[in-house]
Amino acid sequence: MLDVKNIRKTFNAGTVNEKAALRGVSLRLEDGDFVTVIGGNGAGKSTLLNAIAGTWLVDEGSISIGGTDVTRLPEHKRAQYIGRVFQDPMMGTAATMQIEENLALAARRGRARTLRRGITREEREKYRELLKILDLGLEDRLTTKVGLLSGGQRQALTLLMATLKRPQLLLLDEHTAALDPKTAAKVLDATERIVNKDKLTTLMITHNMKDAIVHGNRLIMMYEGRIVVDVSGEEKKKLTVEQLLSLFSKASGSDEADDKLLLG
């Protein structure tokens, strides 16, 4: 479902601020894989997701989604293949519109606009059932303006909107980092339910080592623009945070995991 081959990305090349963010990264995801991505600051995690999404083009290498080469496609043309949730809960929704209106926008993405009635009774019932998955009581607040929701509720709604059309690839860029621990846990539970229900191929960045181990069927760790750890299946299930730190030290040749990684 995703095939990344030897991609490289350098920012500010030829200047004193030159930064090699991706150094020959290769990654292949099969249909239905749920991969957690972990690493310290500057490891290349968000750069990898941005490269896949087309936020910027890579200098070398290739990216295919569902067998389609998207390496040179701009971001807006890749959107038909990708669902994405960002770290900022305010980014994925329209605050002045109602919950049901936001869901309707997501449901009709890519369709031709018509003059027919806005939201039908059948659609409203469908949205109500979908919102129950989140377990946040939003199914009884369809006409509430999204701007009145908490950050966690907005992020959960964004997640639902991003997966409504069952994207070929779901990208989660630290989507619980701005939430308090209790709310973050609820959003992660909702993520697990949605991903498993629709068997979505997913890449999820997190700074929390425990979350990286608990969620998904595969874990990769990045360091200085490379993938240095890649574990899956039973090996991943049996991992502890201490073992993961040990793997990181061996693979990176460094005992220095940054504070954010350790605190996570």
N, C-alpha and C positions, 0 to 999 in steps of 0.2 A: 504493500500500500504506500510505503514511502521508501525511496531509494536515494540516499545521499552519497555521492562518490567524490572523495578527495577534494572537498571544497576548502577554499582559502579566502580570507578576507583581511585586508590590511587597511587601516584608517590612517589618513595623513601621511601617505607614503612619500618618502624623500624629504621629510621635514624632521625637526628635532622631536616632534610629537608623534612620530611614527609608532603605530601599535598593531602588531600582528594578532588579530582577535581570533581567527580560526586558522589552524595550521594543518591542513590536509585531513579534515574530518570526514570519515565514512560511517554511514549508519543505515541499516536496513530494518524496516518494520514490516511484519506480516499483518494481514488483515486481522483486526481485533486486538493487537498488542496494546498494552497499557504500560508505557515506559516512564518511569520517574527519572528526572535529571537533577543531579546535585553537584555542587562545587562551590568554591569560594568566590569572593569578589574578583571580577576580571577573568574568570575561568573560561568565558565564552558561551555561557548558557543562553542568555538572551540574544546574543549575536546569532547563535545557531537558529533559534526560533524566528528571528527577524529575517534571516537569510531564506528559510523555508517559506515564510509568508510573503517574501518579495518586498519587504520594507526597504531593502537595498539589495542590489545584485552582487553576486560573488565575483571575485577576481578570477578564480579558476574552479574547475570541477563542474558537476552536474547535479540537478535535483529533479526527481520524477515523483509524481503523486498518482497513484492508481494506474501506472503505466504511461502517463502523459508527461513528457518532458516540459517542465515549467521554468527551466533555468533562466530563460530570458524574458519570461512573462512579467509584466508589471504587477504590482500588488493588487490592483482592483480586478485584474483578470484571474488571479489565483483565488480570489474570494469565493468563486463557485465551488472550489474543492475543499475549502478550509473554514472551520469554525474556530473562533479565538476569544479567549477571555484574558483581560489584562489585570495587572496588579491593582489599578485604581478602580474602585467600585463605581465611580461616576462616569466611566468611559463608555460603557456598553449599553446604556439606556437613555431614553429621552425623558428628562425629569418632569416636563410640563404635560406629558401625556399619561393616560391611565395605564394600568397594568395590562388590561386586555388589548389596548391599542398598541402597546409595545410588542406584545406577542403576535398581533395581526401583522405588524410590519415585518417581523422576522419570518412569519409563515409565508408571506407573499414576496419575499426577496427573490428577485430575478424574474418575476411574472410581469406581464404587460398590465398597465393600470387601466381600470375600467370605471364606469359610472354606476356600477351596481352598489347595492346597499353595503355599508361599511362592514359590520360584523354580524354574521347570522347567529341564530339561536344554536345551531349545531356547532358552530365554531366556538361559541362561548362555553358550551358544555365540554368540548374537547380541551379548552384551555383550563377549565376548572379541574378536570381529571389530571392534566399534566402538572398543575401546581401542587396537587396533593403529594406528588413524589418528593417535593422539597421539604415537606413536614414543617412548614413555617406559618401555616394558617392563611396563606395568601389566596387560597382558592375561594375564600369568602370576602375578598377585597378587590374584585376585578375592576371596579370603577375608581379605585384609589389612585391618586396621582403618584407616580413613581418617586417624585421628589420628596414625598412624605415618608418614604421607607428608610429603614436603617441601612447602614453600609452593607451588612451581611445579607439582608433581604435583597438589596439591589444586585449584589454579586451573584446570589443564587438565581435571581431572575435573568441576569445576563447569561449565566451558564445554560439555563433552559432555552433562551433565545438562540444561543450559538449552536445548540444541538437539535433545534426544532426540525430542520431540513435534513437531518442525518448527514453531516459532512463526511467526506472521505477521510479527513484528518482533523482532529481536535487539538489545538495548541493552548495550553494553560500556562501562562507566564506569571508564576508566583501569585496565583489568583486568591490566595488566602492570607498573604503577607500583611495586608493593611487591616486585618480583622483581629478582634480580641480572641484569645484561645478557644473559648467556648463556642463563639460564632464560627470560627475557622473550622472547628471539628464538625459542626453541622453542615457547613458547605462542602467539606471533604466527603462526608457521608453521602450527601446528595450527589456529588460528583461520581462516587463509586457506583451508586444505584443507576444513574443515567448511562454511564459508560458501559456497565454490564448489561443493562436492559437492551441497548441498541448495538452492543458489541462494537463500540466505536474505537477506531485506531487513535491512540492518544499519546501525546508527549506532554508531561507535566513537570515544570520546573518547581523545585521547592528548596528552601534552605534548611528544612527540618529533616534531619537524618532518620528519625523514627517514622515520620510520615512517608519518606522515600522507601523505607523497608516494608511498611505495612501495606501500602497501596500499590496496585499494579502487579504485573507478572515479570517485570524486568527493570533493572536499575542500572543507569550509567552515571559515572562521575567524570567531570571534566576538570582539567587543570592546564592553565596557560594555553588555551586554544586547542587542546587535544582531549580525546576520550581516553582516560587512563584506567578506568574500571568498568567492566560490563558483566553483570551477573543476572541470572534468570532462574526460573523454576524453583526447585527444591533448595538450591544453593542460596537463593535470595530469601526464601521463607525462613531459613535457619539463621540468617545474619543477625548480629547484634550491632548496636551503635559502636561499641568498642572494636569489633572485628572490622567494621566498615572504615573506621579511622585507621586501623592497622593496614588495611588494603590500600587506602589512600596514601599512607606514608611510603609503602613499598613501591607503588606504581609511580608516584611523583618524585620519589627520592628526597622528600621533604617531610619533616616532622611538624611543619607549621601550617596547621589548618587555621584559617582566620577566625576572628571572634564571632562573626555572624554565623558561620557554619557550626561552630561549637555550641553557641547559645541556642541555635535552632534545634 
